[in-house]
């Protein structure tokens, strides 16, 4: 499938999804929601994909909602009908990311505002360019957070800090975002994709079944008590122990060599 607003590439087990509306700082308009949903579903189903990277074309990661389109909708009185159409699609994108068994890394190359921040927060790991900026800018447009902001942000920074960032709409730089736990790593702009792929390749070289089940276990533990988390760990371990990859991991350890995992 050819996408209008997204670039899709798979190489060395890594799928790169590049938001491609650089003239709008990759705002979530046009067919970008549809393209992103389809691409994530494709990554989930493709056994050749072990890791997913999401980044933005041009100088921005994602500026959130397309404010120009919002203005046009307001002038034509189409707000309600349009929102009824795009909200379920937005939710499907986030749930597809949540359900994707492959680790998802956000390479935040520039501005991430509003829904753009929350799209990054929906990823499992975030690496940011030192020039990246982050803003929960919804209040400045008379809106409440969407794209999962009320869910993801408090889990990343704590409730009190989430209130502050959402109530003020303040912009923070990459260093502050790292300090708060919004991003894992900050690197020089010219090193962003290299460092992202370095991490992606390291993850891709691991045992795919174990990695995918570990992602599920972490997600499960977010809403479970200790007993339930331990039971789920036992469940995932029992699956892994029956895989060829587990046998290869033990064999490689005994032979003092790097394991070669095949996802079986």
One Martini backbone bead per residue (centre of mass of N, CA, C, O) as a GRO file, in nm:
protein
  264
    1UNK     BB    1   0.097   0.036   0.022
    2UNK     BB    2   0.032   0.374  -0.046
    3UNK     BB    3   0.118   0.670   0.111
    4UNK     BB    4   0.049   1.013   0.158
    5UNK     BB    5   0.164   1.070   0.491
    6UNK     BB    6   0.374   0.817   0.466
    7UNK     BB    7   0.672   0.649   0.545
    8UNK     BB    8   0.781   0.310   0.443
    9UNK     BB    9   1.034   0.101   0.609
   10UNK     BB   10   1.234  -0.203   0.570
   11UNK     BB   11   1.526  -0.287   0.781
   12UNK     BB   12   1.671  -0.515   0.968
   13UNK     BB   13   1.383  -0.544   1.131
   14UNK     BB   14   1.312  -0.232   1.069
   15UNK     BB   15   1.050  -0.006   1.105
   16UNK     BB   16   0.987   0.300   0.927
   17UNK     BB   17   0.786   0.578   1.040
   18UNK     BB   18   0.716   0.870   0.844
   19UNK     BB   19   0.603   1.163   0.894
   20UNK     BB   20   0.455   1.336   0.584
   21UNK     BB   21   0.404   1.685   0.673
   22UNK     BB   22   0.625   1.928   0.668
   23UNK     BB   23   0.441   2.187   0.607
   24UNK     BB   24   0.281   2.095   0.903
   25UNK     BB   25   0.460   1.947   1.109
   26UNK     BB   26   0.297   1.674   1.103
   27UNK     BB   27   0.013   1.698   1.114
   28UNK     BB   28  -0.307   1.538   1.194
   29UNK     BB   29  -0.377   1.509   0.874
   30UNK     BB   30  -0.535   1.397   0.629
   31UNK     BB   31  -0.405   1.053   0.610
   32UNK     BB   32  -0.233   0.995   0.868
   33UNK     BB   33  -0.410   0.820   1.044
   34UNK     BB   34  -0.459   0.594   0.841
   35UNK     BB   35  -0.164   0.532   0.779
   36UNK     BB   36  -0.072   0.463   1.068
   37UNK     BB   37  -0.265   0.232   1.124
   38UNK     BB   38  -0.180   0.049   0.891
   39UNK     BB   39   0.126   0.033   0.956
   40UNK     BB   40   0.101  -0.095   1.237
   41UNK     BB   41  -0.051  -0.346   1.146
   42UNK     BB   42   0.172  -0.442   0.958
   43UNK     BB   43   0.393  -0.476   1.172
   44UNK     BB   44   0.243  -0.681   1.352
   45UNK     BB   45   0.218  -0.905   1.103
   46UNK     BB   46   0.529  -0.891   1.052
   47UNK     BB   47   0.791  -1.116   1.100
   48UNK     BB   48   1.029  -0.914   0.999
   49UNK     BB   49   0.936  -0.737   1.234
   50UNK     BB   50   1.086  -0.616   1.551
   51UNK     BB   51   1.093  -0.298   1.501
   52UNK     BB   52   0.969   0.038   1.569
   53UNK     BB   53   0.990   0.357   1.397
   54UNK     BB   54   0.911   0.697   1.488
   55UNK     BB   55   0.897   0.986   1.273
   56UNK     BB   56   0.992   1.299   1.116
   57UNK     BB   57   0.963   1.521   0.872
   58UNK     BB   58   1.193   1.744   0.889
   59UNK     BB   59   1.165   1.980   1.173
   60UNK     BB   60   0.934   1.781   1.275
   61UNK     BB   61   0.741   1.556   1.435
   62UNK     BB   62   0.459   1.681   1.586
   63UNK     BB   63   0.196   1.936   1.602
   64UNK     BB   64  -0.064   1.780   1.585
   65UNK     BB   65  -0.317   1.935   1.520
   66UNK     BB   66  -0.484   2.088   1.251
   67UNK     BB   67  -0.548   2.414   1.282
   68UNK     BB   68  -0.637   2.496   1.000
   69UNK     BB   69  -0.864   2.285   0.985
   70UNK     BB   70  -1.019   2.384   1.230
   71UNK     BB   71  -1.089   2.659   1.108
   72UNK     BB   72  -1.242   2.552   0.861
   73UNK     BB   73  -1.455   2.394   1.018
   74UNK     BB   74  -1.570   2.633   1.179
   75UNK     BB   75  -1.666   2.800   0.923
   76UNK     BB   76  -1.857   2.535   0.826
   77UNK     BB   77  -1.983   2.367   1.074
   78UNK     BB   78  -1.804   2.063   1.117
   79UNK     BB   79  -1.704   1.969   1.395
   80UNK     BB   80  -1.878   1.730   1.492
   81UNK     BB   81  -1.862   1.537   1.245
   82UNK     BB   82  -1.555   1.517   1.237
   83UNK     BB   83  -1.503   1.415   1.525
   84UNK     BB   84  -1.675   1.154   1.491
   85UNK     BB   85  -1.464   1.043   1.281
   86UNK     BB   86  -1.165   1.083   1.417
   87UNK     BB   87  -1.172   0.965   1.705
   88UNK     BB   88  -1.183   0.658   1.646
   89UNK     BB   89  -0.918   0.660   1.483
   90UNK     BB   90  -0.733   0.760   1.701
   91UNK     BB   91  -0.790   0.519   1.891
   92UNK     BB   92  -0.688   0.299   1.696
   93UNK     BB   93  -0.398   0.385   1.690
   94UNK     BB   94  -0.333   0.354   1.995
   95UNK     BB   95  -0.426   0.055   2.017
   96UNK     BB   96  -0.229  -0.051   1.806
   97UNK     BB   97   0.022   0.027   1.966
   98UNK     BB   98  -0.046  -0.131   2.221
   99UNK     BB   99  -0.083  -0.416   2.056
  100UNK     BB  100   0.187  -0.411   1.958
  101UNK     BB  101   0.445  -0.649   1.989
  102UNK     BB  102   0.637  -0.435   1.906
  103UNK     BB  103   0.869  -0.225   1.956
  104UNK     BB  104   0.845   0.138   2.013
  105UNK     BB  105   1.021   0.412   1.863
  106UNK     BB  106   1.087   0.748   1.927
  107UNK     BB  107   1.209   1.002   1.697
  108UNK     BB  108   1.262   1.323   1.815
  109UNK     BB  109   1.336   1.589   1.581
  110UNK     BB  110   1.124   1.798   1.717
  111UNK     BB  111   0.838   1.914   1.738
  112UNK     BB  112   0.605   1.835   2.021
  113UNK     BB  113   0.258   1.884   2.003
  114UNK     BB  114   0.021   1.778   2.170
  115UNK     BB  115  -0.048   1.501   2.003
  116UNK     BB  116   0.259   1.463   1.953
  117UNK     BB  117   0.340   1.392   2.239
  118UNK     BB  118   0.136   1.150   2.272
  119UNK     BB  119   0.252   0.979   2.050
  120UNK     BB  120   0.524   0.944   2.188
  121UNK     BB  121   0.409   0.827   2.460
  122UNK     BB  122   0.293   0.563   2.311
  123UNK     BB  123   0.560   0.480   2.312
  124UNK     BB  124   0.813   0.291   2.463
  125UNK     BB  125   1.040   0.480   2.335
  126UNK     BB  126   1.250   0.788   2.374
  127UNK     BB  127   1.423   0.988   2.134
  128UNK     BB  128   1.603   1.302   2.139
  129UNK     BB  129   1.663   1.591   2.026
  130UNK     BB  130   1.812   1.878   2.147
  131UNK     BB  131   1.585   2.054   1.968
  132UNK     BB  132   1.351   1.962   2.108
  133UNK     BB  133   0.996   2.010   2.170
  134UNK     BB  134   0.744   2.041   2.441
  135UNK     BB  135   0.368   2.043   2.428
  136UNK     BB  136   0.060   2.093   2.609
  137UNK     BB  137  -0.138   2.296   2.398
  138UNK     BB  138  -0.452   2.279   2.435
  139UNK     BB  139  -0.535   2.526   2.616
  140UNK     BB  140  -0.455   2.735   2.378
  141UNK     BB  141  -0.725   2.602   2.215
  142UNK     BB  142  -0.960   2.512   2.413
  143UNK     BB  143  -0.850   2.225   2.517
  144UNK     BB  144  -0.820   1.895   2.572
  145UNK     BB  145  -0.670   1.620   2.596
  146UNK     BB  146  -0.539   1.389   2.361
  147UNK     BB  147  -0.397   1.104   2.265
  148UNK     BB  148  -0.357   1.009   2.582
  149UNK     BB  149  -0.258   1.231   2.788
  150UNK     BB  150  -0.418   1.148   3.056
  151UNK     BB  151  -0.255   0.873   3.063
  152UNK     BB  152   0.059   0.906   2.995
  153UNK     BB  153   0.173   1.152   3.155
  154UNK     BB  154   0.135   1.066   3.457
  155UNK     BB  155   0.316   0.806   3.415
  156UNK     BB  156   0.579   0.978   3.353
  157UNK     BB  157   0.554   1.249   3.579
  158UNK     BB  158   0.305   1.267   3.729
  159UNK     BB  159   0.033   1.433   3.837
  160UNK     BB  160   0.130   1.721   3.910
  161UNK     BB  161   0.297   1.771   3.647
  162UNK     BB  162   0.068   1.721   3.453
  163UNK     BB  163  -0.106   1.953   3.540
  164UNK     BB  164   0.094   2.176   3.473
  165UNK     BB  165   0.137   2.116   3.167
  166UNK     BB  166  -0.169   2.131   3.092
  167UNK     BB  167  -0.260   2.408   3.222
  168UNK     BB  168  -0.022   2.584   3.068
  169UNK     BB  169   0.131   2.481   2.795
  170UNK     BB  170   0.418   2.451   2.825
  171UNK     BB  171   0.746   2.469   2.709
  172UNK     BB  172   0.992   2.214   2.664
  173UNK     BB  173   1.287   2.077   2.663
  174UNK     BB  174   1.479   1.799   2.630
  175UNK     BB  175   1.617   1.806   2.906
  176UNK     BB  176   1.353   1.825   3.071
  177UNK     BB  177   1.219   1.572   2.953
  178UNK     BB  178   1.430   1.380   3.070
  179UNK     BB  179   1.402   1.455   3.370
  180UNK     BB  180   1.083   1.369   3.367
  181UNK     BB  181   1.052   1.102   3.157
  182UNK     BB  182   0.966   1.148   2.853
  183UNK     BB  183   1.265   1.079   2.789
  184UNK     BB  184   1.548   0.878   2.767
  185UNK     BB  185   1.710   1.042   2.531
  186UNK     BB  186   1.973   1.278   2.440
  187UNK     BB  187   2.076   1.412   2.122
  188UNK     BB  188   2.221   1.503   1.864
  189UNK     BB  189   2.077   1.569   1.571
  190UNK     BB  190   2.293   1.397   1.393
  191UNK     BB  191   2.240   1.131   1.601
  192UNK     BB  192   1.949   1.027   1.616
  193UNK     BB  193   1.922   0.790   1.408
  194UNK     BB  194   2.171   0.633   1.488
  195UNK     BB  195   2.083   0.580   1.785
  196UNK     BB  196   1.814   0.451   1.721
  197UNK     BB  197   1.927   0.212   1.547
  198UNK     BB  198   2.111   0.098   1.758
  199UNK     BB  199   1.882   0.016   1.949
  200UNK     BB  200   1.704  -0.141   1.750
  201UNK     BB  201   1.920  -0.360   1.683
  202UNK     BB  202   1.952  -0.464   1.969
  203UNK     BB  203   1.658  -0.558   1.997
  204UNK     BB  204   1.639  -0.730   1.730
  205UNK     BB  205   1.862  -0.943   1.842
  206UNK     BB  206   1.664  -1.052   2.010
  207UNK     BB  207   1.409  -1.228   2.145
  208UNK     BB  208   1.101  -1.189   2.020
  209UNK     BB  209   0.913  -1.336   2.217
  210UNK     BB  210   1.029  -1.217   2.477
  211UNK     BB  211   0.988  -0.919   2.407
  212UNK     BB  212   0.680  -0.928   2.364
  213UNK     BB  213   0.610  -1.043   2.649
  214UNK     BB  214   0.742  -0.815   2.810
  215UNK     BB  215   0.551  -0.596   2.713
  216UNK     BB  216   0.298  -0.726   2.829
  217UNK     BB  217   0.387  -0.739   3.126
  218UNK     BB  218   0.416  -0.435   3.171
  219UNK     BB  219   0.127  -0.358   3.097
  220UNK     BB  220  -0.012  -0.540   3.306
  221UNK     BB  221   0.133  -0.418   3.569
  222UNK     BB  222  -0.003  -0.132   3.568
  223UNK     BB  223  -0.300  -0.293   3.670
  224UNK     BB  224  -0.157  -0.472   3.889
  225UNK     BB  225  -0.085  -0.673   4.121
  226UNK     BB  226   0.159  -0.869   4.235
  227UNK     BB  227   0.023  -1.141   4.195
  228UNK     BB  228  -0.059  -1.096   3.897
  229UNK     BB  229   0.225  -1.038   3.791
  230UNK     BB  230   0.349  -1.314   3.869
  231UNK     BB  231   0.154  -1.488   3.702
  232UNK     BB  232   0.233  -1.363   3.428
  233UNK     BB  233   0.530  -1.440   3.437
  234UNK     BB  234   0.482  -1.744   3.440
  235UNK     BB  235   0.340  -1.753   3.168
  236UNK     BB  236   0.573  -1.635   2.992
  237UNK     BB  237   0.794  -1.836   3.073
  238UNK     BB  238   0.652  -2.096   2.970
  239UNK     BB  239   0.669  -2.013   2.677
  240UNK     BB  240   0.977  -1.962   2.644
  241UNK     BB  241   1.081  -2.253   2.729
  242UNK     BB  242   0.953  -2.377   2.442
  243UNK     BB  243   1.169  -2.242   2.278
  244UNK     BB  244   1.434  -2.219   2.062
  245UNK     BB  245   1.557  -1.959   2.178
  246UNK     BB  246   1.617  -2.068   2.459
  247UNK     BB  247   1.811  -2.287   2.370
  248UNK     BB  248   2.005  -2.090   2.228
  249UNK     BB  249   2.077  -1.919   2.475
  250UNK     BB  250   2.205  -2.148   2.640
  251UNK     BB  251   2.408  -2.246   2.429
  252UNK     BB  252   2.560  -1.977   2.393
  253UNK     BB  253   2.656  -1.956   2.682
  254UNK     BB  254   2.822  -2.223   2.687
  255UNK     BB  255   2.985  -2.123   2.409
  256UNK     BB  256   3.063  -1.824   2.416
  257UNK     BB  257   2.825  -1.669   2.244
  258UNK     BB  258   2.622  -1.528   2.027
  259UNK     BB  259   2.304  -1.526   1.973
  260UNK     BB  260   2.053  -1.675   1.739
  261UNK     BB  261   1.750  -1.545   1.669
  262UNK     BB  262   1.415  -1.668   1.515
  263UNK     BB  263   1.124  -1.676   1.650
  264UNK     BB  264   1.086  -2.002   1.787
   0.00000   0.00000   0.00000
